[in-house]
Amino acid sequence: MRISLRNDKENLLLRLNHKMHKSCYPALKETSTKAVVGKGDFRAKIMFIGEAPGKNEDEFGEPFVGASGKILDSLLESIQMKRSEVYITNVFKYRPKGNRDPAKKEIAVCEEWLTEEIRIVDPVLIVTLGRHAMHRFAPDLKISDSHGCVFQTATSNRNRKTVLTLYHPAATLYNKKLQKVLFDDFQKIPALLER
């Protein structure tokens, strides 16, 4: 049964990615070479949602493979987890031109895409990485005030999901003081999974 469920989810995600890329890419091809779709275990209890692909992600077509990805891998190791045990995606599936922050209208283009990903994977815990990902669930919060906060949100299929808001790993590259903050916030994950 588990193999069948995995195959079903994998097929649903493949169809979703194909459908959404076909409708989104014509409007966004100036900013990227390809869509960077979610990757990881389709049955994962945790879904990490970042902001948008960077240069390395755009090149390899996989989320969090650059410097931020190394930090994320290290954080996962700190709670005895591996990348292969989680699902990782972004609110915006294409690299913004010049590596800038994704604009609200760009994020809106991929809104349905992310909503369906969450519905298909159906994680127990959603971990937002950065303010743009956090704003998908809590548009009025500030990341500096809300990092490490946990709240409940309703998803499209009316399931309630637990959301943990974290700084984006890239923030620690520019502000070393955030390394400990992000590490400490990350340590909340195991307890949240046990609830």
C-alpha positions as CSV (number, residue, x, y, z in Angstrom):
1,M,0.0,0.0,0.0
2,R,2.8,2.4,0.8
3,I,4.5,1.9,-2.5
4,S,1.2,2.6,-4.3
5,L,0.7,5.7,-2.2
6,R,4.2,6.9,-3.1
7,N,3.6,6.2,-6.8
8,D,0.3,8.0,-6.7
9,K,1.8,11.1,-5.0
10,E,4.8,11.0,-7.3
11,N,2.5,10.8,-10.4
12,L,0.2,13.6,-9.1
13,L,3.2,15.9,-8.5
14,L,4.7,15.1,-11.9
15,R,1.4,16.0,-13.5
16,L,1.0,19.1,-11.4
17,N,4.6,20.3,-12.3
18,H,4.0,19.7,-16.0
19,K,0.7,21.5,-16.0
20,M,1.8,24.5,-14.0
21,H,5.1,24.9,-15.8
22,K,3.3,24.9,-19.1
23,S,1.0,27.7,-17.9
24,C,3.5,29.7,-15.9
25,Y,6.7,29.6,-17.9
26,P,5.7,31.6,-20.9
27,A,5.3,34.7,-18.6
28,L,8.4,34.0,-16.6
29,K,11.0,32.7,-19.1
30,E,12.9,36.0,-19.1
31,T,14.0,35.4,-15.5
32,S,15.1,31.8,-15.5
33,T,16.1,28.8,-17.6
34,K,13.7,26.2,-16.0
35,A,11.2,25.6,-13.2
36,V,12.8,24.5,-10.0
37,V,10.2,22.0,-8.6
38,G,9.9,20.5,-5.2
39,K,12.1,17.6,-4.3
40,G,12.3,15.0,-1.6
41,D,10.2,12.3,0.0
42,F,6.6,12.6,-1.2
43,R,5.4,11.0,2.1
44,A,7.5,13.4,4.2
45,K,6.1,14.6,7.5
46,I,8.0,17.9,7.0
47,M,7.7,20.3,4.0
48,F,10.3,23.1,3.9
49,I,9.2,26.1,1.8
50,G,11.8,28.6,0.7
51,E,11.4,31.7,-1.3
52,A,12.8,31.3,-4.8
53,P,15.6,29.5,-6.6
54,G,19.1,31.1,-6.9
55,K,21.7,30.7,-9.6
56,N,22.7,27.1,-8.6
57,E,19.1,26.0,-8.2
58,D,18.2,27.4,-11.6
59,E,21.2,25.6,-13.1
60,F,20.6,22.2,-11.5
61,G,16.7,22.4,-11.3
62,E,16.6,21.5,-7.7
63,P,15.8,23.6,-4.6
64,F,18.5,24.5,-2.0
65,V,21.6,23.1,-3.8
66,G,23.9,26.2,-3.3
67,A,25.3,27.7,-0.1
68,S,21.9,27.9,1.5
69,G,21.4,24.2,0.8
70,K,24.6,23.3,2.6
71,I,23.4,25.2,5.6
72,L,20.0,23.5,5.4
73,D,21.7,20.1,5.2
74,S,23.8,20.9,8.3
75,L,20.7,22.0,10.2
76,L,18.9,18.8,9.3
77,E,21.9,16.8,10.5
78,S,21.7,18.7,13.8
79,I,18.3,17.0,14.4
80,Q,19.4,13.6,13.0
81,M,17.5,14.0,9.7
82,K,18.5,13.8,6.1
83,R,17.4,15.7,3.0
84,S,15.9,12.5,1.6
85,E,13.5,12.4,4.5
86,V,11.9,15.8,3.9
87,Y,10.2,17.6,1.0
88,I,11.7,20.9,-0.1
89,T,10.1,23.5,-2.4
90,N,9.7,27.3,-2.9
91,V,6.8,29.7,-3.1
92,F,8.2,30.9,-6.4
93,K,9.5,28.2,-8.8
94,Y,11.7,30.4,-11.1
95,R,14.8,32.4,-10.5
96,P,14.0,36.1,-10.3
97,K,16.0,38.2,-12.6
98,G,19.3,39.4,-11.1
99,N,18.6,37.1,-8.1
100,R,16.3,39.7,-6.5
101,D,13.5,38.9,-4.1
102,P,10.4,37.5,-5.9
103,A,7.7,40.1,-6.5
104,K,4.2,39.6,-5.1
105,K,2.7,39.2,-8.6
106,E,5.3,36.5,-9.4
107,I,4.5,34.6,-6.2
108,A,0.8,34.9,-7.1
109,V,1.5,33.1,-10.4
110,C,2.8,30.1,-8.5
111,E,0.1,30.2,-5.7
112,E,-2.0,27.4,-7.1
113,W,1.2,25.3,-7.7
114,L,2.3,25.5,-4.0
115,T,-1.3,25.0,-2.8
116,E,-1.5,21.8,-4.7
117,E,1.9,20.6,-3.6
118,I,0.9,21.0,0.0
119,R,-2.4,19.1,-0.7
120,I,-0.6,16.2,-2.4
121,V,2.4,15.8,0.0
122,D,0.1,16.5,3.0
123,P,2.9,17.1,5.6
124,V,2.4,17.2,9.3
125,L,4.6,20.2,9.6
126,I,5.3,23.1,7.3
127,V,8.6,25.0,7.9
128,T,8.8,28.3,6.2
129,L,12.3,29.6,5.3
130,G,12.4,33.4,5.0
131,R,9.8,36.1,5.0
132,H,8.3,35.5,1.6
133,A,7.5,31.9,2.5
134,M,6.2,33.0,5.9
135,H,4.0,35.6,4.2
136,R,2.3,32.8,2.2
137,F,0.6,31.8,5.5
138,A,0.9,34.9,7.6
139,P,1.1,38.1,5.4
140,D,1.1,40.5,8.3
141,L,4.0,39.1,10.3
142,K,7.6,40.4,10.4
143,I,10.3,37.7,10.3
144,S,12.4,39.5,12.8
145,D,9.5,39.3,15.3
146,S,8.1,35.9,14.3
147,H,11.1,33.6,13.7
148,G,10.7,30.5,15.7
149,C,7.0,31.0,16.1
150,V,4.5,28.1,15.6
151,F,0.9,28.6,14.5
152,Q,-1.9,26.6,12.9
153,T,-3.3,27.4,9.4
154,A,-6.0,25.8,7.3
155,T,-5.0,24.5,3.9
156,S,-7.1,24.1,0.7
157,N,-8.5,20.7,1.8
158,R,-9.5,22.3,5.1
159,N,-6.9,20.3,7.0
160,R,-5.1,22.3,9.7
161,K,-1.4,22.4,9.4
162,T,1.3,23.4,11.9
163,V,3.6,26.0,10.6
164,L,7.1,26.9,12.0
165,T,8.6,30.2,10.8
166,L,12.4,30.4,10.4
167,Y,14.9,32.7,8.9
168,H,16.1,31.7,5.4
169,P,19.5,29.9,5.6
170,A,21.0,32.6,3.3
171,A,20.3,35.2,6.0
172,T,23.1,33.6,8.1
173,L,25.6,34.1,5.2
174,Y,25.1,37.9,5.5
175,N,24.5,38.2,9.2
176,K,26.5,35.7,11.3
177,K,24.5,36.6,14.5
178,L,21.6,34.8,12.9
179,Q,23.4,31.4,12.8
180,K,22.7,30.6,16.5
181,V,19.1,32.0,16.2
182,L,18.4,29.8,13.2
183,F,20.0,26.8,14.8
184,D,18.0,27.2,18.0
185,D,14.7,27.7,16.2
186,F,15.5,24.6,14.1
187,Q,15.8,22.5,17.2
188,K,12.0,22.9,17.8
189,I,11.3,20.6,14.9
190,P,11.5,17.2,16.6
191,A,9.2,18.1,19.4
192,L,6.6,19.5,16.9
193,L,6.7,16.3,14.9
194,E,6.0,14.3,18.1
195,R,2.9,16.3,19.0
